[in-house]
Amino acid sequence: MKKQTDILDYTIKLLNNKIYFINELYKKLLNKYDRKEVNSAIKELIQKDYINDKKAASIYLYNLINYKMYGKKYVYSFFLSKGISENLIKYLLSSYNDEEFLSNKENIKRELIKKGKSDKYIYNYLLRKGYDIEE
């Protein structure tokens, strides 16, 4: 029981510093504790709603789109790398319309043009940010 309390305390400490996806937290805890304890702790945290992929993903999505101004492709691959299901990613992305992504893309383009960046630089930058580039 002491070990279970330790793992929960450690996990709460981690969650106070950062939002974790279930898969991320699971991998991090496996570095320090054995699989059975981690599974038990994760179940308990899910039941208490301390970790929830849908909530975490919607917070990340808001920040990725509105502050970091990433495109759909980047967001999609980011969430896949974090172990989020494709269905959840599609569901979350459906809450944003293409106009928002297009507006962000145009704002980025405008800023880079103001800074005197070349067309090639702008093209590559937008690709890295996850935007579709139409020639």
TILOGU-291556 format. One record per residue (C-alpha): residue number from 1; residue in one letter; chain; x, y, z. Coordinates in steps of 0.2 Angstrom, whole numbers, padded with zeros to 4 digits. Layout:
# residues N
    nr   rest   kette      c1      c2      c3
   NUM      a       A       X       Y       Z
...
***
This chain:
# residues 135
    nr   rest   kette      c1      c2      c3
     1      m       A    0000    0000    0000
     2      k       A    0015    0012    0004
     3      k       A    0021    0009   -0014
     4      q       A    0004    0014   -0021
     5      t       A    0003    0030   -0011
     6      d       A    0021    0034   -0017
     7      i       A    0016    0032   -0035
     8      l       A    0000    0042   -0033
     9      d       A    0010    0056   -0024
    10      y       A    0023    0056   -0038
    11      t       A    0010    0056   -0051
    12      i       A    0001    0071   -0043
    13      k       A    0017    0080   -0042
    14      l       A    0020    0077   -0061
    15      l       A    0002    0083   -0065
    16      n       A    0004    0099   -0055
    17      n       A    0018    0104   -0067
    18      k       A    0012    0098   -0084
    19      i       A   -0003    0091   -0093
    20      y       A    0000    0073   -0097
    21      f       A   -0008    0061   -0109
    22      i       A   -0012    0044   -0102
    23      n       A    0001    0036   -0113
    24      e       A    0014    0048   -0109
    25      l       A    0011    0047   -0090
    26      y       A    0011    0028   -0092
    27      k       A    0028    0027   -0100
    28      k       A    0036    0040   -0088
    29      l       A    0029    0030   -0073
    30      l       A    0036    0013   -0080
    31      n       A    0054    0021   -0079
    32      k       A    0052    0021   -0060
    33      y       A    0039    0008   -0055
    34      d       A    0033   -0009   -0061
    35      r       A    0019   -0012   -0073
    36      k       A    0006   -0019   -0061
    37      e       A    0008   -0003   -0049
    38      v       A    0007    0009   -0064
    39      n       A   -0008    0000   -0071
    40      s       A   -0017    0002   -0055
    41      a       A   -0012    0020   -0052
    42      i       A   -0017    0025   -0070
    43      k       A   -0034    0016   -0067
    44      e       A   -0037    0026   -0051
    45      l       A   -0032    0042   -0059
    46      i       A   -0044    0040   -0073
    47      q       A   -0058    0036   -0061
    48      k       A   -0054    0052   -0052
    49      d       A   -0053    0061   -0068
    50      y       A   -0036    0067   -0064
    51      i       A   -0030    0062   -0081
    52      n       A   -0041    0063   -0097
    53      d       A   -0035    0062   -0114
    54      k       A   -0049    0071   -0122
    55      k       A   -0047    0086   -0110
    56      a       A   -0029    0087   -0111
    57      a       A   -0030    0086   -0130
    58      s       A   -0042    0100   -0131
    59      i       A   -0031    0111   -0121
    60      y       A   -0016    0107   -0132
    61      l       A   -0026    0109   -0147
    62      y       A   -0031    0126   -0142
    63      n       A   -0013    0131   -0138
    64      l       A   -0006    0123   -0154
    65      i       A   -0018    0132   -0165
    66      n       A   -0021    0149   -0157
    67      y       A   -0004    0153   -0149
    68      k       A    0009    0143   -0159
    69      m       A   -0002    0144   -0175
    70      y       A    0002    0126   -0181
    71      g       A   -0008    0118   -0196
    72      k       A   -0019    0103   -0196
    73      k       A   -0005    0091   -0202
    74      y       A    0007    0096   -0188
    75      v       A   -0007    0095   -0175
    76      y       A   -0013    0078   -0182
    77      s       A    0005    0070   -0181
    78      f       A    0008    0078   -0164
    79      f       A   -0006    0070   -0156
    80      l       A   -0002    0053   -0165
    81      s       A    0015    0054   -0157
    82      k       A    0007    0056   -0140
    83      g       A   -0003    0041   -0142
    84      i       A   -0020    0049   -0145
    85      s       A   -0032    0039   -0156
    86      e       A   -0036    0045   -0173
    87      n       A   -0055    0046   -0169
    88      l       A   -0051    0058   -0155
    89      i       A   -0040    0068   -0166
    90      k       A   -0053    0070   -0180
    91      y       A   -0066    0074   -0167
    92      l       A   -0056    0088   -0160
    93      l       A   -0050    0095   -0176
    94      s       A   -0068    0095   -0182
    95      s       A   -0072    0109   -0169
    96      y       A   -0061    0120   -0179
    97      n       A   -0066    0126   -0196
    98      d       A   -0054    0128   -0211
    99      e       A   -0056    0147   -0210
   100      e       A   -0046    0148   -0193
   101      f       A   -0032    0138   -0201
   102      l       A   -0032    0148   -0216
   103      s       A   -0032    0164   -0206
   104      n       A   -0017    0159   -0196
   105      k       A   -0008    0153   -0212
   106      e       A   -0011    0171   -0220
   107      n       A   -0005    0180   -0204
   108      i       A    0011    0170   -0204
   109      k       A    0014    0173   -0222
   110      r       A    0011    0192   -0220
   111      e       A    0023    0193   -0205
   112      l       A    0037    0183   -0214
   113      i       A    0034    0194   -0230
   114      k       A    0036    0210   -0218
   115      k       A    0052    0203   -0212
   116      g       A    0059    0201   -0230
   117      k       A    0059    0182   -0231
   118      s       A    0060    0174   -0247
   119      d       A    0046    0164   -0255
   120      k       A    0056    0148   -0253
   121      y       A    0059    0151   -0235
   122      i       A    0040    0155   -0232
   123      y       A    0035    0139   -0242
   124      n       A    0047    0128   -0231
   125      y       A    0041    0137   -0215
   126      l       A    0023    0134   -0218
   127      l       A    0026    0116   -0222
   128      r       A    0035    0114   -0206
   129      k       A    0021    0122   -0197
   130      g       A    0009    0109   -0205
   131      y       A    0000    0119   -0218
   132      d       A   -0005    0113   -0235
   133      i       A    0003    0123   -0248
   134      e       A   -0006    0126   -0264
   135      e       A    0005    0132   -0278
***
